[in-house]
Amino acid sequence: MMTYEKSFLYWLGLMAALMCVTPKLVPVGIAGMLVFVVIGYAKKRLIFQLNWPAMAFALLYIAYVIGTFFTLDRPLANHYIESKLSFLVFPLLLSFRFREQIDFRPVVIGLALGIVATSIIGFANAYTIYKAGGALFPSFTTSNFSNIHHPSYFCIFILTSAALLWHGYRQQWLGFRLSWILPLLGYYLLIYGLCLSLAGMLLLFGIGCVIVLRFIRKRFGWKGFSAAVIVFPALAVLLFLAVPQMKQQFGDASRFFLEYTKSPKEFIKARPDYKEGNEIRLIMWTVSAQEFALHPMGVGTGNVDIHLSARLLSCGQFEMGKKDANGHIEYNPHNQYLQTAMEIGVIGLLLLLILIVSALKLAVKYRNTALLILVSALAFNSLFESMFQRQSGIVFCSFWICLLIVWSTTQFHQKTQPDAGT
């Protein structure tokens, strides 16, 4: 029998797949969610219960709206407010938790199918590039493979799905057998590697280290743990050196960082022409931090490009500071903390930190590994990417953080109050 709860969860599963494969259809999914929430609340099948991450998301959105009062680029500011609407919609709709324990399998399966479908599209795109004369390895890696979402974002999708699948197996969910989960996780590892994201590789290695170190600590005690802590960094270096592209990225990042620490000002001025990704990040981090120090309350929503362009030009970075026909520069700060701080000030930065910390606390409280990995990945990747400047980051993170919290909250209340809703 198709109950209200089951219907709603199948819809959420469809949304989980759509945001991977066809992100433009997400508004249709939101409209359906609204209908389900209205019906569920009217029939008293849902309970409204706010949490700190949901409130932080909503307040962050309000801060961006207030920032539009000071904008010098109204079209861009309006675009930001529209694109970040998920910060308000998902926390609101997903603050309605179920009265009874729910079968979360449809949503987990929806995400897994979405990732597989997205990867198939990626392989098709990579093959097209290869047939057109591209070299084999470059054709099937990075953005040529992950062509719908930025590779670093797609890595987060994969990690979240892997954690949910493993949770389903550990909890003995019906149908969640190793016979298909292990091959799928192996496939996930393949496509994760093809994304060739340095941040993604570092994150995966960090998660792997935590898992292995916990096992070693339980099995071999503190002596084995201490030895592993010494050995693992050496293994990490060998791992990165084994892959030519990773070796180059890792080596360049180390070299640029050492040059930067000697003299940030000279580092920026010494590179007026072609620059690699890691050089660009160091330059953008520096000028963004300088602008934040000058405008601690923020420059206003949509004004980041204006201020960064002026700052870059003053540093002699004429190519990076050049605006296009719409008045925008090519690069953002490549750091969500700096992006938020610069645009909406210290209050916005504080809200972002409250969002991350409160979500991590709930993940630990509810022992929700998927939520812990997702929020940790968001926090880590935000050091290298402006995660909330792309729809992939805005929609996926706000949807899944809020959904995993409402799922955990429902389970928690059912365990502590078994008669609730009866």
Buried (B, 14 or more C-beta within 10 A) or exposed (E): EEEBBEBBBBBBBBBBBBBBBBBEBBEEBBEBBEEBBEBBEEEEBBBEBEBBBBBBBBBBBBBBBBBBEBBBBEEBBBEBBEBBBBBBBBBBBBBBBBBEBBBBBBBBBBBBBBBBBBBEBBBEBBBEBBEEEBEEBBBBBBBBBBBBBBBBBBBBBBBBBBBBBBBBBEEEBEEBEEEEBEEBBEBBEEBBBBBBBBBBBBBBBBBEBEEEBEEBBEEEEEEBBEEBEEEBEEEBEEBBEEBEBBBEBBEBBEEBEEBBEEEBEEBBEEBEEEBEBBBBBBBBBBBBBBBBEEBEBBBBBBBBBBBBBEBBBEBBBEBBBEEEEEBBBEBBBBBBBBBBBBBBBBBBBBBBBBBBBBBBEBBEEBEBBBBBBBBBBBBBBBBBBBBBBBBBBBBBBBBBBBBBBBBBBBBBBBEEEEEEBE
